[in-house]
Amino acid sequence: MPTITRARFLRSGLAAAAALALPGPARAQYGTPLELRNMTPTIQDAEPGAIPKRADSVIPEIYRRQMVLYRTDQPPGTIIVDTPERFLYLIQPNGLALRYGIRVGREGFTWSGMQRITRKAEWPDWTPPAEMIARQPYLPRFMAGGPGNPMGARAMYLGTTIYRIHGTNAPETIGHAVSSGCFGLANEEIIDLYDRVPIGTRVIVHQ
């Protein structure tokens, strides 16, 4: 086996570290093949049409909107989603961020990457995608916007994907892994976020 000198070893190690540090392409990695997915959410979701409870009566204090210290090199106005911690951060100046509690995709439905908000809608209609209908054939094919709509009070669409940041008719699911890949906020919170961010906002999702 050839001898590796200390200098050569250090050079190769530095090169490997540099390669790992290089930013990858700005694209999302979407989920897991259907046959490998765990379909069990961490909490039972509300049925379409259920009228939501008061958010402040069912959401733990930690998942309510609050200003926090947050160190990042991303500019103010960027949204960062921390999937494992169930938080969404709207970056503010001076090392601060507005933090919102969210519901996230259940196991096998999480994803990571960068997208931009390409459309916004108030009290959006809900048309479950074909993939969701295949898993849950009992779901309605269409539901008009309103308090009982699973999309909630507002929706912000991410790129050309099927994923969205939206409200929910089940605020008790905030902090849980429930969805098929979308990020849900209580209706009061999504209205606040919706009013703060324009179309074109950068959204970075960490898995």
N, CA and C atoms as a LAMMPS dump frame, in Angstrom:
ITEM: TIMESTEP
0
ITEM: NUMBER OF ATOMS
621
ITEM: BOX BOUNDS ff ff ff
-5.0000000000000000e+02 5.0000000000000000e+02
-5.0000000000000000e+02 5.0000000000000000e+02
-5.0000000000000000e+02 5.0000000000000000e+02
ITEM: ATOMS id mol type element x y z
1 1 1 N 0.862 -1.198 0
2 1 2 C 0 0 0
3 1 3 C 0.891 1.238 0
4 2 1 N 0.732 2.172 -0.913
5 2 2 C 1.623 3.337 -0.981
6 2 3 C 1.506 4.184 0.268
7 3 1 N 2.605 4.817 0.661
8 3 2 C 2.637 5.689 1.827
9 3 3 C 2.041 7.042 1.48
10 4 1 N 1.159 7.537 2.353
11 4 2 C 0.561 8.863 2.155
12 4 3 C 1.25 9.818 3.112
13 5 1 N 1.888 10.832 2.573
14 5 2 C 2.582 11.785 3.428
15 5 3 C 1.575 12.634 4.179
16 6 1 N 2.034 13.251 5.307
17 6 2 C 1.149 14.078 6.12
18 6 3 C 0.608 15.259 5.305
19 7 1 N 1.492 15.857 4.498
20 7 2 C 1.073 17.012 3.698
21 7 3 C 0.004 16.618 2.688
22 8 1 N 0.24 15.431 2.045
23 8 2 C -0.738 14.981 1.055
24 8 3 C -2.067 14.658 1.731
25 9 1 N -1.984 14.057 2.93
26 9 2 C -3.203 13.732 3.677
27 9 3 C -3.991 14.988 4.013
28 10 1 N -3.263 16.053 4.462
29 10 2 C -3.929 17.297 4.808
30 10 3 C -4.562 17.942 3.591
31 11 1 N -3.821 17.9 2.459
32 11 2 C -4.357 18.494 1.238
33 11 3 C -5.638 17.796 0.8
34 12 1 N -5.628 16.46 0.862
35 12 2 C -6.807 15.718 0.43
36 12 3 C -7.988 15.981 1.362
37 13 1 N -7.673 16.102 2.67
38 13 2 C -8.738 16.377 3.634
39 13 3 C -9.337 17.736 3.421
40 14 1 N -8.474 18.745 3.161
41 14 2 C -8.979 20.09 2.914
42 14 3 C -9.811 20.143 1.647
43 15 1 N -9.38 19.401 0.63
44 15 2 C -10.123 19.385 -0.621
45 15 3 C -11.509 18.781 -0.417
46 16 1 N -11.558 17.698 0.36
47 16 2 C -12.852 17.067 0.62
48 16 3 C -13.77 17.999 1.394
49 17 1 N -13.189 18.697 2.391
50 17 2 C -13.99 19.626 3.185
51 17 3 C -14.508 20.76 2.315
52 18 1 N -13.66 21.255 1.423
53 18 2 C -14.083 22.344 0.54
54 18 3 C -15.213 21.892 -0.374
55 19 1 N -15.109 20.649 -0.862
56 19 2 C -16.156 20.143 -1.744
57 19 3 C -17.491 20.051 -1.018
58 20 1 N -17.425 19.626 0.251
59 20 2 C -18.66 19.538 1.029
60 20 3 C -19.248 20.907 1.292
61 21 1 N -18.401 21.935 1.393
62 21 2 C -18.875 23.275 1.73
63 21 3 C -19.483 23.998 0.542
64 22 1 N -19.193 23.518 -0.681
65 22 2 C -19.711 24.207 -1.854
66 22 3 C -21.228 24.105 -1.904
67 23 1 N -21.92 25.207 -2.19
68 23 2 C -23.382 25.14 -2.256
69 23 3 C -23.847 24.304 -3.431
70 24 1 N -24.847 23.481 -3.232
71 24 2 C -25.408 22.681 -4.303
72 24 3 C -26.403 23.49 -5.097
73 25 1 N -26.969 22.887 -6.139
74 25 2 C -27.964 23.608 -6.936
75 25 3 C -29.193 23.906 -6.111
76 26 1 N -29.832 25.035 -6.4
77 26 2 C -31.018 25.471 -5.645
78 26 3 C -32.234 24.72 -6.163
79 27 1 N -32.403 23.497 -5.683
80 27 2 C -33.545 22.703 -6.096
81 27 3 C -34.009 21.875 -4.91
82 28 1 N -35.276 21.539 -4.91
83 28 2 C -35.811 20.754 -3.808
84 28 3 C -35.692 19.268 -4.103
85 29 1 N -35.609 18.481 -3.023
86 29 2 C -35.611 17.033 -3.136
87 29 3 C -36.937 16.573 -2.553
88 30 1 N -37.786 16.02 -3.361
89 30 2 C -39.155 15.808 -2.955
90 30 3 C -39.405 14.378 -2.492
91 31 1 N -39.448 14.226 -1.159
92 31 2 C -40.011 13.034 -0.561
93 31 3 C -39.308 11.73 -0.848
94 32 1 N -40.062 10.651 -0.654
95 32 2 C -39.588 9.291 -0.715
96 32 3 C -40.532 8.5 -1.603
97 33 1 N -40.02 7.469 -2.324
98 33 2 C -40.945 6.664 -3.138
99 33 3 C -42.129 6.167 -2.315
100 34 1 N -43.286 6.1 -2.949
101 34 2 C -44.527 5.777 -2.258
102 34 3 C -44.421 4.492 -1.447
103 35 1 N -43.759 3.465 -2.016
104 35 2 C -43.719 2.178 -1.34
105 35 3 C -42.867 2.2 -0.073
106 36 1 N -42.042 3.243 0.109
107 36 2 C -41.191 3.329 1.281
108 36 3 C -41.743 4.28 2.332
109 37 1 N -42.883 4.88 2.071
110 37 2 C -43.383 5.923 2.958
111 37 3 C -44.161 5.359 4.142
112 38 1 N -43.944 5.992 5.271
113 38 2 C -44.734 5.703 6.457
114 38 3 C -45.951 6.616 6.418
115 39 1 N -47.135 6.044 6.291
116 39 2 C -48.346 6.836 6.104
117 39 3 C -48.943 7.319 7.428
118 40 1 N -48.342 6.97 8.55
119 40 2 C -48.94 7.287 9.843
120 40 3 C -48.504 8.664 10.326
121 41 1 N -49.429 9.615 10.469
122 41 2 C -49.061 10.925 11.026
123 41 3 C -48.834 10.833 12.523
124 42 1 N -48.209 11.851 13.11
125 42 2 C -47.955 11.84 14.544
126 42 3 C -49.174 12.26 15.354
127 43 1 N -50.202 12.753 14.697
128 43 2 C -51.46 13.129 15.356
129 43 3 C -52.556 13.037 14.303
130 44 1 N -53.768 12.801 14.722
131 44 2 C -54.873 12.698 13.769
132 44 3 C -55.24 14.08 13.235
133 45 1 N -55.333 14.203 11.934
134 45 2 C -55.713 15.471 11.319
135 45 3 C -57.227 15.643 11.38
136 46 1 N -57.674 16.881 11.244
137 46 2 C -59.115 17.147 11.202
138 46 3 C -59.672 16.76 9.844
139 47 1 N -60.918 16.378 9.818
140 47 2 C -61.579 16.065 8.552
141 47 3 C -61.857 17.356 7.781
142 48 1 N -61.819 17.29 6.437
143 48 2 C -62.231 18.464 5.66
144 48 3 C -63.633 18.9 6.067
145 49 1 N -63.816 20.181 6.29
146 49 2 C -65.106 20.709 6.702
147 49 3 C -65.203 20.991 8.184
148 50 1 N -64.269 20.447 8.98
149 50 2 C -64.304 20.698 10.422
150 50 3 C -63.986 22.167 10.697
151 51 1 N -64.74 22.792 11.577
152 51 2 C -64.509 24.194 11.925
153 51 3 C -63.377 24.256 12.952
154 52 1 N -62.37 25.094 12.719
155 52 2 C -61.203 25.111 13.617
156 52 3 C -61.529 25.636 15.003
157 53 1 N -60.79 25.125 15.988
158 53 2 C -60.879 25.631 17.356
159 53 3 C -60.079 26.927 17.452
160 54 1 N -60.244 27.634 18.573
161 54 2 C -59.437 28.834 18.805
162 54 3 C -57.982 28.411 18.942
163 55 1 N -57.109 29.023 18.146
164 55 2 C -55.708 28.612 18.123
165 55 3 C -55.049 28.743 19.485
166 56 1 N -55.356 29.829 20.215
167 56 2 C -54.668 30.044 21.482
168 56 3 C -55.096 29.048 22.555
169 57 1 N -56.149 28.282 22.277
170 57 2 C -56.596 27.284 23.251
171 57 3 C -55.978 25.913 23.016
172 58 1 N -55.355 25.726 21.868
173 58 2 C -54.834 24.39 21.539
174 58 3 C -53.358 24.388 21.144
175 59 1 N -52.76 25.552 20.894
176 59 2 C -51.36 25.601 20.469
177 59 3 C -50.476 25.914 21.665
178 60 1 N -49.473 25.073 21.955
179 60 2 C -48.552 25.365 23.059
180 60 3 C -47.851 26.707 22.848
181 61 1 N -47.499 27.361 23.931
182 61 2 C -46.879 28.688 23.883
183 61 3 C -45.656 28.71 22.972
184 62 1 N -44.86 27.648 22.987
185 62 2 C -43.616 27.636 22.209
186 62 3 C -43.884 27.761 20.717
187 63 1 N -45.064 27.338 20.254
188 63 2 C -45.364 27.376 18.828
189 63 3 C -46.161 28.619 18.418
190 64 1 N -46.331 29.56 19.334
191 64 2 C -47.001 30.805 18.973
192 64 3 C -45.992 31.818 18.459
193 65 1 N -46.449 32.728 17.633
194 65 2 C -45.552 33.69 16.979
195 65 3 C -44.788 34.514 18.002
196 66 1 N -43.48 34.642 17.779
197 66 2 C -42.652 35.449 18.675
198 66 3 C -41.356 35.857 17.971
199 67 1 N -40.799 36.977 18.42
200 67 2 C -39.524 37.451 17.902
201 67 3 C -38.403 36.745 18.665
202 68 1 N -37.434 36.213 17.904
203 68 2 C -36.329 35.478 18.52
204 68 3 C -35.009 35.903 17.889
205 69 1 N -33.918 35.634 18.593
206 69 2 C -32.59 35.798 18.014
207 69 3 C -32.366 34.673 17.014
208 70 1 N -31.814 35.003 15.847
209 70 2 C -31.583 33.975 14.834
210 70 3 C -30.405 34.405 13.966
211 71 1 N -29.354 33.614 14
212 71 2 C -28.144 33.944 13.246
213 71 3 C -28.172 33.232 11.895
214 72 1 N -28.06 34.005 10.837
215 72 2 C -28.042 33.45 9.487
216 72 3 C -27.377 34.439 8.55
217 73 1 N -26.878 33.94 7.434
218 73 2 C -26.325 34.834 6.42
219 73 3 C -27.369 35.18 5.352
220 74 1 N -28.598 34.714 5.537
221 74 2 C -29.67 35.036 4.596
222 74 3 C -30.205 36.445 4.863
223 75 1 N -30.595 37.164 3.826
224 75 2 C -31.044 38.55 4.012
225 75 3 C -32.427 38.625 4.64
226 76 1 N -32.747 39.76 5.277
227 76 2 C -34.096 39.956 5.815
228 76 3 C -35.146 39.739 4.733
229 77 1 N -36.262 39.165 5.134
230 77 2 C -37.331 38.85 4.194
231 77 3 C -37.322 37.411 3.734
232 78 1 N -36.221 36.684 3.964
233 78 2 C -36.137 35.273 3.613
234 78 3 C -36.944 34.443 4.608
235 79 1 N -37.59 33.406 4.119
236 79 2 C -38.258 32.426 4.985
237 79 3 C -37.378 31.192 5.092
238 80 1 N -37.14 30.741 6.314
239 80 2 C -36.397 29.5 6.55
240 80 3 C -37.308 28.56 7.33
241 81 1 N -37.492 27.359 6.806
242 81 2 C -38.313 26.344 7.461
243 81 3 C -37.392 25.312 8.101
244 82 1 N -37.53 25.13 9.402
245 82 2 C -36.787 24.115 10.148
246 82 3 C -37.751 22.959 10.401
247 83 1 N -37.73 21.972 9.515
248 83 2 C -38.695 20.876 9.599
249 83 3 C -38.592 20.083 10.899
250 84 1 N -37.383 19.644 11.323
251 84 2 C -37.325 18.837 12.55
252 84 3 C -37.842 19.563 13.784
253 85 1 N -37.606 20.885 13.851
254 85 2 C -38.021 21.652 15.035
255 85 3 C -39.442 22.183 14.934
256 86 1 N -40.068 22.073 13.73
257 86 2 C -41.443 22.536 13.511
258 86 3 C -41.572 24.053 13.64
259 87 1 N -40.567 24.769 13.093
260 87 2 C -40.612 26.226 13.132
261 87 3 C -40.396 26.794 11.732
262 88 1 N -41.035 27.925 11.47
263 88 2 C -40.787 28.729 10.274
264 88 3 C -40.285 30.087 10.749
265 89 1 N -39.173 30.542 10.149
266 89 2 C -38.564 31.813 10.532
267 89 3 C -38.669 32.801 9.376
268 90 1 N -39.147 33.992 9.668
269 90 2 C -39.096 35.107 8.717
270 90 3 C -37.972 36.013 9.186
271 91 1 N -36.894 36.05 8.406
272 91 2 C -35.68 36.746 8.833
273 91 3 C -35.915 38.254 8.879
274 92 1 N -35.472 38.858 9.995
275 92 2 C -35.566 40.288 10.238
276 92 3 C -34.16 40.879 10.311
277 93 1 N -34.021 42.195 10.274
278 93 2 C -32.686 42.796 10.433
279 93 3 C -32.126 42.556 11.842
280 94 1 N -30.827 42.783 11.969
281 94 2 C -30.142 42.804 13.267
282 94 3 C -30.171 41.474 14.01
283 95 1 N -30.062 40.366 13.253
284 95 2 C -29.953 39.067 13.891
285 95 3 C -31.228 38.572 14.55
286 96 1 N -32.366 39.039 14.077
287 96 2 C -33.642 38.627 14.638
288 96 3 C -34.477 37.899 13.587
289 97 1 N -35.491 37.189 14.054
290 97 2 C -36.438 36.534 13.152
291 97 3 C -37.776 36.418 13.849
292 98 1 N -38.835 36.512 13.061
293 98 2 C -40.171 36.182 13.559
294 98 3 C -40.321 34.676 13.418
295 99 1 N -40.62 34.02 14.526
296 99 2 C -40.727 32.561 14.518
297 99 3 C -42.192 32.142 14.654
298 100 1 N -42.612 31.239 13.758
299 100 2 C -43.968 30.715 13.767
300 100 3 C -43.908 29.196 13.961
301 101 1 N -44.795 28.659 14.775
302 101 2 C -44.93 27.215 14.861
303 101 3 C -45.676 26.682 13.651
304 102 1 N -45.273 25.522 13.163
305 102 2 C -45.882 24.96 11.958
306 102 3 C -46.157 23.471 12.135
307 103 1 N -47.004 22.958 11.271
308 103 2 C -47.148 21.516 11.085
309 103 3 C -46.375 21.167 9.824
310 104 1 N -45.791 19.972 9.783
311 104 2 C -44.913 19.596 8.678
312 104 3 C -45.337 18.245 8.114
313 105 1 N -44.623 17.815 7.075
314 105 2 C -44.912 16.524 6.468
315 105 3 C -44.563 15.365 7.389
316 106 1 N -45.411 14.355 7.367
317 106 2 C -45.109 13.169 8.16
318 106 3 C -43.963 12.394 7.521
319 107 1 N -43.495 11.372 8.213
320 107 2 C -42.313 10.639 7.756
321 107 3 C -42.506 10.141 6.328
322 108 1 N -41.501 10.381 5.498
323 108 2 C -41.577 9.999 4.097
324 108 3 C -42.11 11.093 3.196
325 109 1 N -42.634 12.184 3.778
326 109 2 C -43.195 13.269 2.978
327 109 3 C -42.447 14.586 3.188
328 110 1 N -41.365 14.553 3.949
329 110 2 C -40.587 15.775 4.123
330 110 3 C -39.671 15.98 2.926
331 111 1 N -39.225 17.209 2.749
332 111 2 C -38.345 17.526 1.627
333 111 3 C -37.476 18.717 2.017
334 112 1 N -36.464 18.978 1.227
335 112 2 C -35.579 20.115 1.485
336 112 3 C -35.214 20.771 0.174
337 113 1 N -34.799 22.018 0.256
338 113 2 C -34.391 22.736 -0.943
339 113 3 C -34.784 24.199 -0.867
340 114 1 N -34.714 24.871 -1.996
341 114 2 C -35.054 26.289 -2.063
342 114 3 C -36.123 26.497 -3.128
343 115 1 N -37.153 27.247 -2.779
344 115 2 C -38.193 27.629 -3.722
345 115 3 C -38.494 29.108 -3.517
346 116 1 N -39.333 29.651 -4.364
347 116 2 C -39.835 31.015 -4.172
348 116 3 C -41.353 30.99 -4.178
349 117 1 N -41.936 31.932 -3.476
350 117 2 C -43.397 32.061 -3.483
351 117 3 C -43.809 32.601 -4.847
352 118 1 N -44.617 31.834 -5.552
353 118 2 C -45.003 32.215 -6.906
354 118 3 C -46.463 32.663 -7.004
355 119 1 N -47.245 32.389 -5.971
356 119 2 C -48.645 32.814 -5.98
357 119 3 C -49.145 32.894 -4.55
358 120 1 N -50.107 33.799 -4.308
359 120 2 C -50.726 33.941 -2.996
360 120 3 C -52.245 33.955 -3.18
361 121 1 N -52.953 33.414 -2.204
362 121 2 C -54.41 33.378 -2.314
363 121 3 C -55.037 33.505 -0.928
364 122 1 N -56.148 34.252 -0.862
365 122 2 C -56.921 34.39 0.367
366 122 3 C -58.09 33.425 0.342
367 123 1 N -58.322 32.737 1.455
368 123 2 C -59.354 31.709 1.568
369 123 3 C -59.379 30.844 0.296
370 124 1 N -58.257 30.166 0.024
371 124 2 C -58.134 29.422 -1.236
372 124 3 C -59.061 28.206 -1.286
373 125 1 N -59.462 27.863 -2.495
374 125 2 C -60.136 26.59 -2.721
375 125 3 C -59.122 25.463 -2.53
376 126 1 N -59.618 24.264 -2.343
377 126 2 C -58.744 23.104 -2.167
378 126 3 C -59.097 22.033 -3.186
379 127 1 N -58.124 21.689 -4.009
380 127 2 C -58.251 20.575 -4.947
381 127 3 C -57.136 19.593 -4.622
382 128 1 N -57.417 18.517 -3.89
383 128 2 C -56.352 17.582 -3.519
384 128 3 C -55.636 17.052 -4.755
385 129 1 N -54.294 17.01 -4.741
386 129 2 C -53.566 16.475 -5.893
387 129 3 C -53.837 14.985 -6.071
388 130 1 N -53.562 14.505 -7.281
389 130 2 C -53.847 13.103 -7.613
390 130 3 C -53.145 12.137 -6.664
391 131 1 N -51.926 12.508 -6.237
392 131 2 C -51.174 11.629 -5.333
393 131 3 C -51.914 11.449 -4.008
394 132 1 N -52.538 12.523 -3.515
395 132 2 C -53.275 12.45 -2.251
396 132 3 C -54.566 11.656 -2.431
397 133 1 N -55.241 11.844 -3.558
398 133 2 C -56.47 11.097 -3.83
399 133 3 C -56.161 9.604 -3.903
400 134 1 N -55.008 9.246 -4.481
401 134 2 C -54.641 7.83 -4.588
402 134 3 C -54.481 7.195 -3.208
403 135 1 N -53.961 7.992 -2.244
404 135 2 C -53.761 7.471 -0.887
405 135 3 C -55.035 7.526 -0.052
406 136 1 N -55.871 8.552 -0.332
407 136 2 C -57.079 8.768 0.467
408 136 3 C -58.271 8.997 -0.475
409 137 1 N -58.75 7.935 -1.094
410 137 2 C -59.785 8.093 -2.133
411 137 3 C -61.099 8.662 -1.632
412 138 1 N -61.319 8.7 -0.326
413 138 2 C -62.545 9.244 0.236
414 138 3 C -62.557 10.769 0.261
415 139 1 N -61.429 11.421 -0.011
416 139 2 C -61.367 12.871 0.058
417 139 3 C -62.22 13.515 -1.036
418 140 1 N -62.76 14.707 -0.766
419 140 2 C -63.497 15.412 -1.831
420 140 3 C -62.538 15.814 -2.941
421 141 1 N -63.047 15.884 -4.139
422 141 2 C -62.201 16.291 -5.285
423 141 3 C -62.041 17.798 -5.346
424 142 1 N -62.916 18.52 -4.648
425 142 2 C -62.846 19.982 -4.63
426 142 3 C -63.584 20.476 -3.398
427 143 1 N -63.035 21.528 -2.769
428 143 2 C -63.718 22.18 -1.656
429 143 3 C -63.481 23.674 -1.753
430 144 1 N -64.567 24.434 -1.744
431 144 2 C -64.452 25.892 -1.815
432 144 3 C -63.805 26.423 -0.544
433 145 1 N -63.157 27.584 -0.663
434 145 2 C -62.501 28.192 0.475
435 145 3 C -63.48 28.533 1.584
436 146 1 N -62.984 28.497 2.82
437 146 2 C -63.823 28.803 3.968
438 146 3 C -63.205 28.258 5.238
439 147 1 N -63.812 28.515 6.392
440 147 2 C -63.216 28.11 7.674
441 147 3 C -62.942 26.617 7.787
442 148 1 N -63.787 25.775 7.162
443 148 2 C -63.588 24.332 7.255
444 148 3 C -62.656 23.763 6.211
445 149 1 N -62.116 24.623 5.346
446 149 2 C -61.21 24.16 4.286
447 149 3 C -59.835 23.843 4.87
448 150 1 N -59.254 22.671 4.563
449 150 2 C -57.932 22.321 5.089
450 150 3 C -56.821 23.292 4.708
451 151 1 N -57.055 24.126 3.68
452 151 2 C -56.042 25.109 3.288
453 151 3 C -56.058 26.339 4.181
454 152 1 N -57.111 26.507 4.967
455 152 2 C -57.168 27.618 5.895
456 152 3 C -57.407 28.958 5.239
457 153 1 N -56.997 30.011 5.952
458 153 2 C -57.339 31.372 5.557
459 153 3 C -56.48 31.934 4.424
460 154 1 N -55.275 31.437 4.285
461 154 2 C -54.361 31.952 3.268
462 154 3 C -53.483 30.806 2.753
463 155 1 N -52.96 30.985 1.536
464 155 2 C -52.013 30.016 0.98
465 155 3 C -50.974 30.737 0.158
466 156 1 N -49.752 30.255 0.246
467 156 2 C -48.645 30.758 -0.568
468 156 3 C -48.013 29.549 -1.26
469 157 1 N -47.982 29.593 -2.578
470 157 2 C -47.588 28.455 -3.394
471 157 3 C -46.093 28.517 -3.686
472 158 1 N -45.429 27.361 -3.601
473 158 2 C -43.972 27.304 -3.706
474 158 3 C -43.539 26.807 -5.075
475 159 1 N -42.998 27.71 -5.866
476 159 2 C -42.507 27.371 -7.192
477 159 3 C -43.599 26.747 -8.043
478 160 1 N -43.223 25.679 -8.767
479 160 2 C -44.194 24.926 -9.57
480 160 3 C -44.522 23.594 -8.908
481 161 1 N -44.193 23.463 -7.624
482 161 2 C -44.43 22.218 -6.911
483 161 3 C -45.877 22.141 -6.426
484 162 1 N -46.226 21.014 -5.812
485 162 2 C -47.549 20.866 -5.208
486 162 3 C -47.55 21.369 -3.769
487 163 1 N -46.418 21.899 -3.3
488 163 2 C -46.281 22.276 -1.895
489 163 3 C -46.654 23.742 -1.663
490 164 1 N -47.177 23.997 -0.445
491 164 2 C -47.63 25.337 -0.099
492 164 3 C -47.362 25.608 1.373
493 165 1 N -47.305 26.873 1.713
494 165 2 C -47.396 27.321 3.103
495 165 3 C -48.817 27.839 3.245
496 166 1 N -49.58 27.265 4.171
497 166 2 C -51 27.633 4.209
498 166 3 C -51.542 27.527 5.626
499 167 1 N -52.792 27.934 5.79
500 167 2 C -53.456 27.823 7.074
501 167 3 C -53.953 26.408 7.307
502 168 1 N -54.811 26.244 8.295
503 168 2 C -55.351 24.919 8.588
504 168 3 C -56.657 25.038 9.353
505 169 1 N -57.512 24.044 9.193
506 169 2 C -58.725 23.971 10.014
507 169 3 C -58.478 23.11 11.249
508 170 1 N -57.208 22.782 11.518
509 170 2 C -56.859 21.955 12.675
510 170 3 C -55.652 22.553 13.398
511 171 1 N -55.819 23.694 14.099
512 171 2 C -54.669 24.32 14.759
513 171 3 C -54.021 23.431 15.817
514 172 1 N -54.76 22.425 16.31
515 172 2 C -54.172 21.519 17.301
516 172 3 C -53.067 20.643 16.712
517 173 1 N -52.927 20.63 15.369
518 173 2 C -51.858 19.843 14.742
519 173 3 C -50.551 20.62 14.605
520 174 1 N -50.539 21.901 14.974
521 174 2 C -49.302 22.678 14.901
522 174 3 C -48.264 22.04 15.837
523 175 1 N -47.055 21.861 15.313
524 175 2 C -46.007 21.193 16.08
525 175 3 C -45.916 19.71 15.801
526 176 1 N -46.758 19.202 14.889
527 176 2 C -46.786 17.773 14.595
528 176 3 C -46.444 17.516 13.127
529 177 1 N -46.127 16.255 12.833
530 177 2 C -45.869 15.805 11.469
531 177 3 C -47.146 15.16 10.946
532 178 1 N -47.867 15.868 10.105
533 178 2 C -49.217 15.47 9.713
534 178 3 C -49.41 15.473 8.207
535 179 1 N -48.803 16.428 7.525
536 179 2 C -49.196 16.737 6.15
537 179 3 C -48.507 15.838 5.128
538 180 1 N -48.831 16.093 3.867
539 180 2 C -48.197 15.395 2.753
540 180 3 C -47.065 16.221 2.155
541 181 1 N -46.494 17.12 2.955
542 181 2 C -45.345 17.89 2.501
543 181 3 C -45.513 19.388 2.579
544 182 1 N -46.762 19.858 2.775
545 182 2 C -46.99 21.289 2.934
546 182 3 C -46.692 21.717 4.366
547 183 1 N -46.585 23.026 4.56
548 183 2 C -46.33 23.588 5.887
549 183 3 C -47.552 24.388 6.313
550 184 1 N -48.13 24.021 7.453
551 184 2 C -49.368 24.637 7.904
552 184 3 C -49.168 25.497 9.136
553 185 1 N -49.83 26.631 9.174
554 185 2 C -49.845 27.531 10.318
555 185 3 C -51.293 27.729 10.752
556 186 1 N -51.494 28.088 12.013
557 186 2 C -52.819 28.486 12.456
558 186 3 C -53.292 29.665 11.609
559 187 1 N -54.588 29.798 11.413
560 187 2 C -55.111 30.833 10.517
561 187 3 C -54.669 32.237 10.903
562 188 1 N -54.651 32.541 12.212
563 188 2 C -54.202 33.866 12.642
564 188 3 C -52.747 34.118 12.251
565 189 1 N -51.947 33.057 12.298
566 189 2 C -50.522 33.189 12.002
567 189 3 C -50.256 33.29 10.502
568 190 1 N -50.975 32.502 9.714
569 190 2 C -50.745 32.561 8.268
570 190 3 C -51.207 33.906 7.713
571 191 1 N -52.248 34.496 8.298
572 191 2 C -52.675 35.832 7.855
573 191 3 C -51.568 36.847 8.139
574 192 1 N -50.947 36.744 9.31
575 192 2 C -49.853 37.654 9.66
576 192 3 C -48.678 37.476 8.704
577 193 1 N -48.273 36.241 8.457
578 193 2 C -47.143 35.983 7.558
579 193 3 C -47.466 36.418 6.137
580 194 1 N -48.667 36.103 5.686
581 194 2 C -49.11 36.436 4.332
582 194 3 C -48.994 37.929 4.069
583 195 1 N -49.358 38.732 5.059
584 195 2 C -49.326 40.186 4.9
585 195 3 C -47.901 40.747 4.916
586 196 1 N -46.956 39.963 5.377
587 196 2 C -45.575 40.441 5.496
588 196 3 C -44.69 40.099 4.296
589 197 1 N -45.055 39.09 3.505
590 197 2 C -44.145 38.629 2.451
591 197 3 C -44.772 38.763 1.071
592 198 1 N -44.015 39.209 0.095
593 198 2 C -44.528 39.356 -1.265
594 198 3 C -44.256 38.112 -2.107
595 199 1 N -44.893 38.072 -3.263
596 199 2 C -44.543 37.062 -4.266
597 199 3 C -43.063 37.252 -4.629
598 200 1 N -42.371 36.165 -4.781
599 200 2 C -40.943 36.201 -5.074
600 200 3 C -40.08 35.944 -3.847
601 201 1 N -40.701 35.904 -2.649
602 201 2 C -39.935 35.645 -1.426
603 201 3 C -39.23 34.303 -1.507
604 202 1 N -37.986 34.289 -1.086
605 202 2 C -37.188 33.061 -1.088
606 202 3 C -37.542 32.211 0.134
607 203 1 N -37.769 30.923 -0.095
608 203 2 C -38.123 29.986 0.976
609 203 3 C -37.097 28.862 0.982
610 204 1 N -36.39 28.715 2.083
611 204 2 C -35.365 27.673 2.234
612 204 3 C -35.891 26.644 3.228
613 205 1 N -35.922 25.396 2.831
614 205 2 C -36.473 24.332 3.67
615 205 3 C -35.353 23.385 4.086
616 206 1 N -35.186 23.217 5.399
617 206 2 C -34.207 22.281 5.958
618 206 3 C -34.952 21.056 6.462
619 207 1 N -34.45 19.891 6.11
620 207 2 C -35.091 18.625 6.491
621 207 3 C -34.388 18.018 7.696
